[in-house]
Amino acid sequence: QTQKMWQSRIDYWRAVLLDEEGASWSDLLDFEHPALASSREALSRGGQEARRAWAAHVRTKPDLREDLRDPAVRNVLFETHAWSLYGPEGEFLRFRAEELLAGRTWILDQRPAQRDPDGDYDWLVQHPQDLLHHHSHQSAWQFKYVALAHFHQPHEKWAREFQNEVLMHIALCPELPTGYSDFGRGDAPGQAANVSWSRPAYVTHRLRQIVLTYFVLKDSPAMSPRFHGILARTVRAHASHLDACGLSPYASNQTSAAGPTLYLVAAMFAEFRQSPGWLERMWPNFLTGLRRELLPDGCHRHRSYSYHMSFIRRPLLLVHVARKLGRMDELPQRFMQFESDAIDAFARVATPIRSSPGINDDWTVAIDVRDVFHVGAKCFGRDDWLYIATDGKRGQPPRELCSLLPAAQLVTMRSDWSRAARWLFFNVSPDGGHHHPDTLSIQIWVGGRRLLTDPGTGHYYMGKRRLYGRSWWHNCPTFGAQQLPNNPSPKVLHYQTAEDLTYAVGQIEIPQKTGQPPARFRRHVFFADRNWWLLWDEFSELPVGRPVWENFHFPTEKLKIAPDGRRVSTSFPEGGNLLMLVGQPDWKLQQEETKYWLKYGGKPNQSLTVHYEADAAVASRGFGALFVPFDGQVQLGGTALERIERLADGRVRLVVTVAGKRRELTTHDLKGD
């Protein structure tokens, strides 16, 4: 094994590094490619002349600087949102790039790893949060700091930093067999080690960052002809490694990165001898991965929209590059349909501020991601996406306000497409991976503000999962402070939508002791007059002695709560607020100080969650709550959940008055479900 590892290192160095005479360029380049017509003779002679010819050729290739002038394209290419690179007015923040020069590598918002600022770049630097650092550092996310710093304020120091990082990666992290680090199998041995090749995902992300950064910096005079040659061979080595991995880079959610990355290399380096073969093998693997990962309604199987977003942004990178290079006709129609469906699926659930709804491991809940609609509208010619991207200033509004994603089992109820819309998200989805046990949970936005929130996603490796994954910190019913099962047989039993009413019903079943039927929770959600919501929960087959909780997580520490606990409201002095009226007096209220996360790896926000508790006898009679939005300190008179009636056929009629207007809502007949 030791010999095999050293042979891999030596073969890599021989393939990537150039001696004084220079390796043959014919193994790297297709000299018959039309782009090399003016330089093939010099390239064929090798040595310094070939290096100079290649450097001159590279400078004639299209770069990405013009593309970066469009902030939406910039976000799609470099996925900048979660990395604190831009201020509230869109201004570039140089801090992280300057920190890189000072020996500190920032990963998300974690305390940076410290290197020797006077030495070469250290890819093996250890970090207190080692696993996260390995994942992100070996993926070379920090290259984006250099690329964007050079784009906004060109300087040779950024090119020198890029060269040093690439060359030190070659020195410290030569290629190893897939799955291995310096100390054997695995990627986190707990000591300084080359883990760069232990996962195909690291190779994929690092290759994409290298190529994108290179095509921002390539014209810098600080880059020597020798480095241009080494860079080309480094790119080839990474792409060849991915290609040799076969299906494994496409075997998980990393599918979203593998296909677009190989396309980026093959398109931007079309004169590479291996580029046509990479594409020929990439497309069937990529399409197989997309078919597995995306549900028939376009939603990613995790039902986590951070992961779903990677199935939009990274394929959009591919489409953007194809469009830039005039190669759109080469893209398979099936791929274009997958991408279009994925963007549509996100459009249907996006919050009014164009962020993701925040279920499961979703860390983009506070980030305006309209860039995907902006770039998607350009690439696909979609006026409805343009409307969303521009807040209605251009394009045409989507046809649907409210929608059901039937395969994902997600329901969205929306009053309009403005940023101030009334919006509710109803999650009836099963465990598709990266799951939080919160089936039947709801979230509400009003006036551009979240008013019922999901706890979000904190940090995978720092013990936060046990907090943000608590079922009773979500807006769903539970058996007290106990986790719901990951797969409680969730079903959407009914969905209908019309001008004045949208109505959805979801159900879960919770296994009990052997020989006992599962407990059944059934939630009805009505959206009336595109204005307010009524929630009705039914419980059956409840075990004696287990309390039922109804949980509502408010993203604030200040709530107005009536003495009897049945009237709860937020109290923001301006803008959107939410009143919750509980219909029955027998549910007892308690409060819990909780937290919610708006950014992965960031600090949590303080919040309050109210729990309504009942025993089995009370819960079996149901739970009703009315949710009415209001602005500022406006007092809502003439608003009540007046009466709950059980009809002879088993349905329930709920009589509601909102702002003096009376309305009766009746549950659907679900006897057969």
C-alpha positions as CSV (number, residue, x, y, z in Angstrom):
1,Q,0.0,0.0,0.0
2,T,2.8,2.4,0.8
3,Q,4.4,1.8,-2.6
4,K,1.1,2.3,-4.3
5,M,0.6,5.7,-2.5
6,W,4.1,6.9,-3.4
7,Q,3.7,5.8,-7.0
8,S,0.5,7.8,-7.2
9,R,2.3,10.9,-5.8
10,I,5.2,10.5,-8.2
11,D,3.0,10.0,-11.2
12,Y,1.0,13.1,-10.4
13,W,4.1,15.3,-10.1
14,R,5.5,14.0,-13.3
15,A,2.1,14.7,-15.1
16,V,1.7,18.2,-13.7
17,L,5.2,19.7,-13.3
18,L,7.3,20.9,-16.2
19,D,11.1,20.4,-16.4
20,E,13.3,22.9,-18.1
21,E,12.8,21.4,-21.5
22,G,9.1,21.0,-20.9
23,A,7.0,17.9,-21.3
24,S,5.4,17.1,-24.7
25,W,2.3,19.2,-25.3
26,S,0.8,16.7,-27.7
27,D,-0.4,14.5,-24.8
28,L,-2.3,17.5,-23.4
29,L,-3.6,19.2,-26.5
30,D,-5.3,18.3,-29.8
31,F,-3.0,20.1,-32.2
32,E,-5.7,19.8,-34.9
33,H,-8.2,21.9,-32.9
34,P,-9.1,25.1,-34.8
35,A,-8.3,27.3,-31.8
36,L,-4.6,26.2,-31.9
37,A,-4.1,27.0,-35.6
38,S,-1.8,29.9,-35.0
39,S,0.2,28.3,-32.1
40,R,0.5,24.6,-33.0
41,E,3.9,24.9,-34.5
42,A,5.4,26.6,-31.5
43,L,3.6,24.2,-29.1
44,S,4.9,21.2,-31.0
45,R,8.5,22.4,-30.5
46,G,8.2,22.3,-26.7
47,G,10.4,24.1,-24.2
48,Q,10.1,27.8,-23.4
49,E,8.7,28.5,-26.8
50,A,5.8,26.2,-26.2
51,R,5.2,27.7,-22.8
52,R,5.1,31.2,-24.2
53,A,2.8,30.1,-27.0
54,W,0.4,28.5,-24.6
55,A,0.4,31.6,-22.3
56,A,-0.3,33.8,-25.3
57,H,-3.1,31.5,-26.5
58,V,-4.7,31.5,-23.1
59,R,-4.8,35.2,-23.1
60,T,-6.9,35.1,-26.3
61,K,-9.5,32.9,-24.6
62,P,-12.8,34.4,-23.3
63,D,-12.4,35.3,-19.6
64,L,-15.1,35.7,-17.0
65,R,-14.5,39.3,-15.9
66,E,-17.3,40.7,-18.1
67,D,-19.7,38.1,-16.8
68,L,-19.0,39.1,-13.2
69,R,-20.3,42.6,-13.9
70,D,-23.8,41.1,-13.5
71,P,-24.3,40.5,-9.7
72,A,-26.7,37.7,-10.5
73,V,-24.2,35.8,-12.7
74,R,-21.5,36.5,-10.1
75,N,-23.6,34.8,-7.5
76,V,-24.4,31.8,-9.7
77,L,-20.7,31.3,-10.7
78,F,-19.1,31.7,-7.3
79,E,-22.0,31.0,-4.9
80,T,-21.1,34.1,-2.9
81,H,-24.2,34.4,-0.7
82,A,-23.1,32.6,2.5
83,W,-19.5,33.9,2.5
84,S,-19.8,37.5,3.7
85,L,-18.3,39.0,0.6
86,Y,-20.7,41.8,-0.1
87,G,-22.3,44.5,2.1
88,P,-25.9,45.5,2.3
89,E,-25.6,47.9,-0.7
90,G,-23.8,45.3,-2.8
91,E,-20.3,46.7,-2.1
92,F,-17.4,44.2,-2.1
93,L,-15.9,43.5,1.3
94,R,-12.1,42.9,0.9
95,F,-11.7,41.6,4.5
96,R,-11.6,37.9,3.7
97,A,-9.3,38.3,0.8
98,E,-6.9,40.4,2.8
99,E,-7.1,37.9,5.7
100,L,-6.0,35.2,3.2
101,L,-2.8,37.2,2.5
102,A,-2.3,37.6,6.3
103,G,-2.3,33.8,6.8
104,R,-5.9,33.4,7.9
105,T,-8.4,31.3,5.9
106,W,-12.0,32.0,6.7
107,I,-14.5,29.2,6.2
108,L,-18.1,30.5,6.4
109,D,-18.3,32.4,9.8
110,Q,-16.0,30.1,11.8
111,R,-12.9,31.3,13.5
112,P,-10.2,31.1,10.8
113,A,-7.3,28.7,10.7
114,Q,-4.0,30.5,11.3
115,R,-1.0,29.9,9.0
116,D,2.5,31.4,8.9
117,P,1.8,34.7,7.0
118,D,5.4,34.8,5.8
119,G,5.5,31.3,4.5
120,D,3.9,29.5,1.6
121,Y,0.3,28.5,1.6
122,D,-0.3,25.6,4.0
123,W,-3.0,23.2,2.8
124,L,-2.4,20.9,5.8
125,V,-3.1,23.5,8.5
126,Q,-5.2,22.1,11.3
127,H,-8.2,23.8,12.8
128,P,-10.2,23.4,16.0
129,Q,-13.3,22.6,13.9
130,D,-11.4,20.1,11.8
131,L,-14.0,18.3,9.9
132,L,-15.8,21.4,8.6
133,H,-12.4,22.9,7.8
134,H,-11.4,19.8,5.8
135,H,-14.7,19.8,3.9
136,S,-14.5,23.4,2.9
137,H,-10.7,24.0,2.7
138,Q,-10.0,21.0,0.5
139,S,-12.9,22.1,-1.7
140,A,-10.9,25.4,-2.2
141,W,-13.8,27.7,-1.5
142,Q,-11.2,30.4,-0.5
143,F,-10.2,30.8,-4.2
144,K,-13.4,32.9,-4.7
145,Y,-11.9,35.5,-2.3
146,V,-9.0,35.9,-4.6
147,A,-11.0,36.0,-7.8
148,L,-13.5,38.5,-6.6
149,A,-10.9,40.7,-5.0
150,H,-9.0,40.8,-8.3
151,F,-12.2,41.5,-10.2
152,H,-13.2,44.5,-8.0
153,Q,-9.7,45.8,-7.4
154,P,-7.2,44.3,-9.8
155,H,-3.7,43.8,-8.4
156,E,-0.8,41.4,-9.0
157,K,-0.9,40.3,-5.4
158,W,-4.1,38.3,-6.1
159,A,-2.5,36.5,-9.0
160,R,0.6,35.7,-6.9
161,E,-1.6,34.4,-4.1
162,F,-3.5,32.2,-6.6
163,Q,-0.2,30.8,-8.0
164,N,1.2,30.1,-4.6
165,E,-2.0,28.2,-3.5
166,V,-2.1,26.1,-6.7
167,L,1.6,25.3,-6.5
168,M,1.6,24.5,-2.8
169,H,-1.4,22.2,-3.4
170,I,0.7,20.3,-6.0
171,A,3.6,20.1,-3.5
172,L,1.6,19.1,-0.4
173,C,-1.4,17.3,-1.8
174,P,-0.4,15.2,-4.8
175,E,-3.0,12.8,-6.2
176,L,-3.8,9.7,-4.1
177,P,-6.1,6.9,-4.9
178,T,-9.8,7.8,-4.4
179,G,-10.8,7.4,-0.8
180,Y,-7.3,7.7,0.7
181,S,-5.5,10.3,2.7
182,D,-1.8,10.3,3.7
183,F,-2.6,7.9,6.5
184,G,-4.9,5.4,4.7
185,R,-8.6,5.4,4.1
186,G,-10.7,8.3,5.3
187,D,-10.6,12.1,5.1
188,A,-10.3,13.3,8.7
189,P,-7.4,11.4,10.4
190,G,-7.0,14.0,13.2
191,Q,-3.5,15.0,12.1
192,A,-2.0,17.1,9.3
193,A,-2.6,15.2,6.2
194,N,-3.4,15.3,2.5
195,V,-7.1,14.5,2.3
196,S,-7.6,16.3,-1.0
197,W,-8.4,13.1,-2.9
198,S,-10.3,11.2,-0.3
199,R,-13.7,12.3,-1.7
200,P,-14.6,13.0,-5.3
201,A,-16.6,16.0,-4.0
202,Y,-13.4,17.7,-2.9
203,V,-11.9,17.2,-6.3
204,T,-15.0,18.4,-8.0
205,H,-15.4,21.6,-6.0
206,R,-11.6,22.4,-6.0
207,L,-11.5,22.0,-9.8
208,R,-14.4,24.3,-10.3
209,Q,-12.9,27.0,-8.1
210,I,-9.5,26.7,-9.8
211,V,-11.0,27.1,-13.3
212,L,-13.4,29.9,-12.4
213,T,-10.6,31.8,-10.6
214,Y,-8.1,31.2,-13.4
215,F,-10.5,32.7,-16.0
216,V,-10.7,35.9,-13.9
217,L,-7.0,36.2,-13.3
218,K,-5.4,34.6,-16.4
219,D,-4.4,37.9,-18.1
220,S,-2.4,39.2,-15.1
221,P,1.2,39.8,-16.0
222,A,2.1,38.3,-12.7
223,M,1.4,34.8,-14.1
224,S,4.4,33.3,-15.7
225,P,4.2,31.1,-18.9
226,R,5.5,28.2,-16.8
227,F,2.6,28.6,-14.4
228,H,0.1,28.7,-17.2
229,G,1.5,25.3,-18.4
230,I,1.4,23.8,-14.9
231,L,-2.1,25.1,-14.4
232,A,-3.3,23.4,-17.5
233,R,-1.9,20.1,-16.5
234,T,-3.3,20.5,-12.9
235,V,-6.8,21.0,-14.4
236,R,-6.3,18.0,-16.7
237,A,-5.2,15.8,-13.7
238,H,-8.2,16.8,-11.6
239,A,-10.6,16.3,-14.5
240,S,-9.0,12.9,-15.4
241,H,-9.4,11.9,-11.7
242,L,-13.1,12.7,-11.8
243,D,-13.6,11.0,-15.1
244,A,-11.8,7.8,-13.8
245,C,-14.1,7.7,-10.8
246,G,-17.0,6.7,-13.1
247,L,-20.4,7.0,-11.4
248,S,-19.2,7.7,-7.9
249,P,-19.1,11.5,-8.2
250,Y,-22.8,11.3,-9.3
251,A,-23.9,8.9,-6.6
252,S,-25.3,11.5,-4.2
253,N,-26.3,15.2,-4.0
254,Q,-22.8,15.9,-5.3
255,T,-24.2,15.1,-8.8
256,S,-25.1,18.8,-9.0
257,A,-21.4,19.7,-8.9
258,A,-19.8,16.9,-10.8
259,G,-21.5,17.4,-14.2
260,P,-21.2,21.2,-14.4
261,T,-17.6,21.1,-13.3
262,L,-16.5,18.6,-16.0
263,Y,-18.5,20.6,-18.5
264,L,-16.8,23.9,-17.4
265,V,-13.4,22.3,-18.0
266,A,-14.2,20.7,-21.3
267,A,-15.9,23.9,-22.6
268,M,-13.3,26.4,-21.4
269,F,-10.4,24.0,-22.4
270,A,-12.0,22.6,-25.6
271,E,-8.5,22.1,-27.1
272,F,-7.6,19.6,-24.5
273,R,-7.2,16.2,-26.1
274,Q,-9.4,14.5,-23.5
275,S,-12.2,17.1,-23.5
276,P,-14.6,15.4,-26.0
277,G,-14.3,12.1,-24.1
278,W,-14.9,13.7,-20.7
279,L,-18.2,15.2,-22.1
280,E,-19.2,12.0,-23.8
281,R,-19.0,10.1,-20.5
282,M,-20.2,12.9,-18.3
283,W,-23.6,13.4,-19.8
284,P,-25.1,9.9,-19.2
285,N,-23.7,9.9,-15.7
286,F,-25.0,13.4,-15.0
287,L,-28.5,12.7,-16.4
288,T,-28.7,9.4,-14.4
289,G,-27.8,11.4,-11.2
290,L,-30.3,14.1,-12.0
291,R,-33.1,11.6,-12.6
292,R,-32.3,9.9,-9.2
293,E,-31.9,13.1,-7.2
294,L,-34.8,15.2,-8.6
295,L,-38.4,14.2,-7.9
296,P,-41.0,14.2,-10.7
297,D,-42.2,17.7,-9.6
298,G,-38.7,19.1,-9.8
299,C,-37.9,19.2,-6.1
300,H,-34.7,17.7,-4.8
301,R,-35.3,14.5,-2.8
302,H,-33.9,16.0,0.4
303,R,-36.7,18.6,0.5
304,S,-33.9,20.9,1.8
305,Y,-33.8,24.0,-0.4
306,S,-30.1,24.7,0.2
307,Y,-29.4,21.4,-1.4
308,H,-32.1,22.0,-4.0
309,M,-30.4,25.3,-4.8
310,S,-27.2,23.5,-5.7
311,F,-29.3,21.7,-8.4
312,I,-30.2,25.1,-9.8
313,R,-27.1,27.2,-9.5
314,R,-24.5,24.7,-10.6
315,P,-26.4,23.5,-13.7
316,L,-27.1,27.1,-14.4
317,L,-23.4,27.7,-14.4
318,L,-23.2,25.0,-17.1
319,V,-26.0,26.7,-19.1
320,H,-24.5,30.1,-18.8
321,V,-21.1,28.9,-20.0
322,A,-22.7,27.1,-23.0
323,R,-24.6,30.3,-23.8
324,K,-21.5,32.4,-23.5
325,L,-19.6,30.1,-25.9
326,G,-22.4,29.6,-28.4
327,R,-22.8,25.9,-27.5
328,M,-26.4,25.8,-26.3
329,D,-27.4,23.5,-29.1
330,E,-25.2,20.8,-27.6
331,L,-27.1,20.6,-24.3
332,P,-29.4,17.6,-24.0
333,Q,-33.1,18.5,-23.9
334,R,-33.6,16.2,-20.9
335,F,-31.0,18.2,-19.0
336,M,-32.7,21.5,-19.9
337,Q,-36.0,20.0,-18.7
338,F,-34.5,18.9,-15.4
339,E,-33.1,22.4,-14.8
340,S,-36.3,24.1,-15.8
341,D,-38.3,21.9,-13.5
342,A,-35.9,22.5,-10.6
343,I,-36.2,26.3,-11.0
344,D,-40.0,26.0,-11.2
345,A,-40.1,23.9,-8.1
346,F,-38.2,26.6,-6.2
347,A,-40.3,29.4,-7.6
348,R,-43.5,27.8,-6.2
349,V,-42.2,27.6,-2.7
350,A,-39.9,30.7,-2.4
351,T,-40.7,33.1,0.4
352,P,-41.8,36.6,-0.5
353,I,-38.2,37.9,-0.1
354,R,-37.1,35.2,-2.6
355,S,-35.3,33.1,0.0
356,S,-35.8,29.4,0.6
357,P,-38.6,28.3,3.0
358,G,-36.3,26.6,5.5
359,I,-37.1,23.0,6.1
360,N,-34.6,20.2,6.9
361,D,-30.9,21.1,6.6
362,D,-31.6,24.5,4.9
363,W,-29.2,27.4,5.5
364,T,-30.3,29.8,2.8
365,V,-33.5,30.9,4.7
366,A,-32.4,34.6,5.0
367,I,-30.7,35.0,1.7
368,D,-32.3,36.6,-1.3
369,V,-31.6,34.2,-4.1
370,R,-33.4,36.0,-7.0
371,D,-30.1,35.7,-8.9
372,V,-31.2,32.2,-10.0
373,F,-34.4,33.6,-11.5
374,H,-32.5,36.4,-13.2
375,V,-30.0,34.1,-14.8
376,G,-32.6,31.4,-15.5
377,A,-34.8,34.0,-17.2
378,K,-32.0,34.9,-19.6
379,C,-31.0,31.3,-20.3
380,F,-34.5,29.9,-20.7
381,G,-36.4,32.9,-21.9
382,R,-38.9,32.7,-19.0
383,D,-41.0,35.9,-18.4
384,D,-42.4,34.5,-15.1
385,W,-39.0,34.1,-13.6
386,L,-38.0,37.5,-14.8
387,Y,-41.1,38.8,-13.0
388,I,-40.0,37.2,-9.7
389,A,-36.4,38.4,-10.2
390,T,-37.5,42.0,-10.7
391,D,-40.4,42.2,-8.2
392,G,-42.8,42.6,-11.0
393,K,-41.0,45.5,-12.8
394,R,-40.5,43.3,-15.9
395,G,-42.0,40.0,-17.2
396,Q,-45.3,38.4,-16.4
397,P,-46.5,37.0,-13.1
398,P,-46.5,33.2,-12.6
399,R,-50.0,31.7,-13.2
400,E,-50.2,30.1,-9.8
401,L,-50.2,31.8,-6.4
402,C,-50.8,28.7,-4.3
403,S,-49.4,25.3,-5.2
404,L,-48.8,21.7,-4.2
405,L,-45.6,19.9,-5.1
406,P,-47.2,16.4,-5.1
407,A,-44.0,14.3,-5.1
408,A,-42.3,16.4,-2.5
409,Q,-45.5,16.8,-0.5
410,L,-45.1,20.5,0.1
411,V,-47.8,23.1,0.0
412,T,-47.4,26.9,-0.5
413,M,-50.2,29.4,0.1
414,R,-49.5,32.9,-1.2
415,S,-51.6,36.1,-1.5
416,D,-49.6,37.7,-4.3
417,W,-46.0,37.8,-5.7
418,S,-45.0,41.0,-3.9
419,R,-42.3,41.0,-1.1
420,A,-45.1,41.9,1.4
421,A,-47.2,38.9,0.5
422,R,-49.0,36.8,3.0
423,W,-47.3,33.4,2.7
424,L,-47.7,30.0,4.4
425,F,-45.6,26.9,3.9
426,F,-47.0,23.5,4.9
427,N,-44.6,20.6,5.1
428,V,-46.0,17.1,4.7
429,S,-42.8,15.5,3.3
430,P,-41.1,12.3,4.3
431,D,-37.4,11.8,5.2
432,G,-35.4,12.2,2.0
433,G,-32.1,12.8,3.7
434,H,-30.8,15.8,5.7
435,H,-34.2,15.5,7.4
436,H,-35.6,17.3,10.5
437,P,-38.5,15.4,12.2
438,D,-41.1,18.1,11.8
439,T,-43.7,16.7,9.4
440,L,-47.0,18.8,9.4
441,S,-45.0,21.9,10.3
442,I,-46.0,25.3,9.0
443,Q,-44.3,28.6,8.5
444,I,-45.7,32.1,7.9
445,W,-44.4,35.3,6.4
446,V,-46.3,38.6,6.3
447,G,-45.1,42.1,5.1
448,G,-41.6,40.8,4.3
449,R,-41.1,39.4,7.8
450,R,-41.0,35.8,9.0
451,L,-43.6,35.4,11.8
452,L,-43.7,31.7,12.4
453,T,-40.3,30.2,11.8
454,D,-38.4,27.0,11.4
455,P,-35.4,26.7,13.7
456,G,-33.1,26.6,10.7
457,T,-29.7,24.9,10.5
458,G,-26.8,25.7,12.8
459,H,-23.6,23.7,12.4
460,Y,-23.4,20.0,11.4
461,Y,-20.3,19.3,13.6
462,M,-20.7,21.4,16.8
463,G,-23.6,19.7,18.6
464,K,-26.2,22.1,17.3
465,R,-28.2,19.3,15.5
466,R,-29.7,18.2,18.8
467,L,-31.2,21.7,19.1
468,Y,-32.3,22.8,15.7
469,G,-33.6,19.2,15.0
470,R,-36.0,19.2,18.0
471,S,-39.4,18.4,16.8
472,W,-41.1,20.6,19.4
473,W,-39.1,23.6,18.2
474,H,-41.0,23.4,15.0
475,N,-44.6,24.5,14.2
476,C,-46.1,21.0,14.4
477,P,-47.9,18.8,16.9
478,T,-45.8,16.4,19.0
479,F,-46.1,14.0,21.9
480,G,-44.7,16.6,24.3
481,A,-40.9,17.3,24.2
482,Q,-40.3,14.2,22.2
483,Q,-39.0,13.7,18.6
484,L,-41.4,12.7,15.9
485,P,-40.3,9.7,13.9
486,N,-38.3,10.5,10.7
487,N,-40.8,8.6,8.5
488,P,-44.3,8.8,10.1
489,S,-46.0,7.7,6.8
490,P,-46.8,11.3,5.8
491,K,-49.6,11.8,3.2
492,V,-51.2,14.8,1.6
493,L,-54.9,13.8,1.8
494,H,-56.5,16.7,0.0
495,Y,-55.5,19.9,-1.8
496,Q,-57.7,22.4,-3.6
497,T,-57.3,26.0,-4.6
498,A,-59.5,28.7,-5.9
499,E,-59.8,32.5,-5.8
500,D,-61.1,32.8,-2.3
501,L,-60.0,29.6,-0.6
502,T,-57.0,27.3,-0.7
503,Y,-57.3,24.2,1.5
504,A,-54.8,21.3,2.2
505,V,-54.8,18.3,4.6
506,G,-51.8,16.4,5.7
507,Q,-51.5,13.3,8.0
508,I,-48.9,11.4,9.8
509,E,-48.9,8.1,11.8
510,I,-46.7,7.5,14.9
511,P,-46.0,3.9,15.8
512,Q,-47.0,2.8,19.3
513,K,-46.3,-0.3,21.4
514,T,-46.6,-3.7,19.7
515,G,-50.2,-4.6,19.1
516,Q,-51.5,-1.0,19.3
517,P,-52.6,1.0,16.2
518,P,-50.4,4.0,15.3
519,A,-51.4,7.4,16.7
520,R,-52.7,9.6,13.9
521,F,-52.2,13.3,13.6
522,R,-54.2,15.1,10.8
523,R,-53.7,18.8,10.0
524,H,-56.2,20.9,8.0
525,V,-54.9,24.3,6.7
526,F,-57.4,26.8,5.2
527,F,-56.2,30.0,3.4
528,A,-59.3,32.3,3.1
529,D,-59.7,35.4,1.0
530,R,-55.9,35.4,0.4
531,N,-55.7,37.1,3.8
532,W,-55.8,34.7,6.8
533,W,-55.3,31.1,7.8
534,L,-57.3,28.7,9.9
535,L,-55.6,25.6,11.3
536,W,-57.6,22.5,12.5
537,D,-55.8,19.5,13.9
538,E,-57.4,16.1,14.6
539,F,-55.9,13.4,16.7
540,S,-56.9,9.7,16.9
541,E,-55.7,6.5,18.5
542,L,-53.9,8.5,21.2
543,P,-52.2,6.5,23.9
544,V,-53.3,7.3,27.5
545,G,-50.7,9.2,29.5
546,R,-48.8,10.8,26.7
547,P,-49.4,14.6,26.5
548,V,-50.0,16.2,23.1
549,W,-48.3,19.5,22.4
550,E,-49.2,22.1,19.7
551,N,-46.0,24.0,19.1
552,F,-45.6,27.5,17.5
553,H,-42.1,29.1,17.1
554,F,-42.1,32.9,16.9
555,P,-38.8,34.5,15.8
556,T,-39.0,37.1,18.6
557,E,-38.5,37.3,22.3
558,K,-41.5,39.7,22.7
559,L,-45.0,38.3,22.4
560,K,-48.3,39.7,23.7
561,I,-50.2,36.9,25.4
562,A,-53.7,37.2,26.8
563,P,-54.1,36.0,30.5
564,D,-56.0,32.9,29.3
565,G,-53.3,32.1,26.8
566,R,-55.7,31.9,23.8
567,R,-54.6,35.1,22.1
568,V,-51.0,35.5,21.1
569,S,-49.5,38.1,18.9
570,T,-46.2,39.5,17.7
571,S,-45.6,43.1,18.6
572,F,-43.2,44.7,16.1
573,P,-43.8,48.5,16.1
574,E,-44.0,48.6,12.3
575,G,-44.7,46.3,9.4
576,G,-46.1,42.8,9.5
577,N,-47.4,41.2,12.6
578,L,-49.4,38.0,13.3
579,L,-52.3,37.3,15.7
580,M,-53.0,33.7,16.7
581,L,-56.4,32.9,18.3
582,V,-56.8,29.5,19.8
583,G,-60.4,28.1,19.7
584,Q,-60.6,25.9,22.8
585,P,-60.0,26.8,26.4
586,D,-58.7,23.4,27.6
587,W,-55.3,23.5,26.0
588,K,-52.8,24.9,28.6
589,L,-50.1,27.2,27.4
590,Q,-46.4,27.2,28.4
591,Q,-43.5,29.2,26.9
592,E,-39.9,28.1,26.1
593,E,-37.0,30.3,25.3
594,T,-35.6,28.8,22.0
595,K,-33.2,29.7,19.2
596,Y,-33.3,29.8,15.4
597,W,-30.5,30.0,12.9
598,L,-30.5,32.1,9.8
599,K,-27.1,31.2,8.6
600,Y,-25.1,27.9,8.6
601,G,-22.2,28.2,11.0
602,G,-23.5,31.5,12.3
603,K,-24.8,32.5,15.7
604,P,-28.4,31.7,16.7
605,N,-31.1,34.2,17.2
606,Q,-33.2,34.1,20.4
607,S,-36.9,33.4,20.1
608,L,-40.0,32.1,21.9
609,T,-41.9,29.0,21.3
610,V,-45.3,28.5,22.8
611,H,-46.6,25.0,23.5
612,Y,-50.2,24.2,24.1
613,E,-50.6,21.0,26.1
614,A,-53.5,18.6,26.4
615,D,-54.1,15.1,27.6
616,A,-55.4,12.4,25.2
617,A,-59.1,13.1,26.1
618,V,-58.8,16.8,25.3
619,A,-56.6,16.4,22.3
620,S,-59.0,13.9,20.7
621,R,-61.6,16.7,20.5
622,G,-59.2,18.6,18.2
623,F,-57.2,21.9,18.2
624,G,-58.1,25.0,16.2
625,A,-56.2,28.2,15.7
626,L,-56.8,31.3,13.6
627,F,-53.9,33.2,12.2
628,V,-54.6,36.8,11.1
629,P,-51.9,39.2,9.8
630,F,-51.9,42.8,10.7
631,D,-49.7,45.9,10.3
632,G,-47.9,47.7,13.1
633,Q,-50.0,48.3,16.2
634,V,-53.4,48.1,14.5
635,Q,-56.0,46.6,16.8
636,L,-58.0,43.7,15.2
637,G,-61.5,44.1,16.4
638,G,-64.3,41.7,15.5
639,T,-62.0,38.7,15.0
640,A,-62.7,35.3,16.6
641,L,-62.8,31.6,16.1
642,E,-66.4,31.5,17.2
643,R,-67.6,28.0,17.0
644,I,-66.5,24.4,16.2
645,E,-69.2,22.0,15.2
646,R,-69.0,18.3,14.5
647,L,-71.4,17.3,11.7
648,A,-73.3,14.0,11.6
649,D,-71.1,12.7,8.7
650,G,-67.9,13.3,10.8
651,R,-66.8,16.5,9.2
652,V,-66.1,19.6,11.2
653,R,-67.5,23.1,10.6
654,L,-65.5,26.0,11.9
655,V,-67.2,29.4,12.1
656,V,-64.8,32.4,11.9
657,T,-65.1,36.1,12.0
658,V,-62.2,38.3,10.8
659,A,-62.5,42.1,10.9
660,G,-66.3,41.7,11.2
661,K,-66.7,39.4,8.3
662,R,-68.1,36.0,9.1
663,R,-67.2,32.8,7.3
664,E,-67.9,29.1,7.7
665,L,-65.2,26.6,6.7
666,T,-65.9,22.8,6.6
667,T,-63.3,20.0,6.5
668,H,-63.3,17.6,3.6
669,D,-64.9,14.2,3.9
670,L,-61.8,12.0,4.5
671,K,-63.5,8.8,5.7
672,G,-61.7,6.6,3.2
673,D,-58.2,8.0,4.0
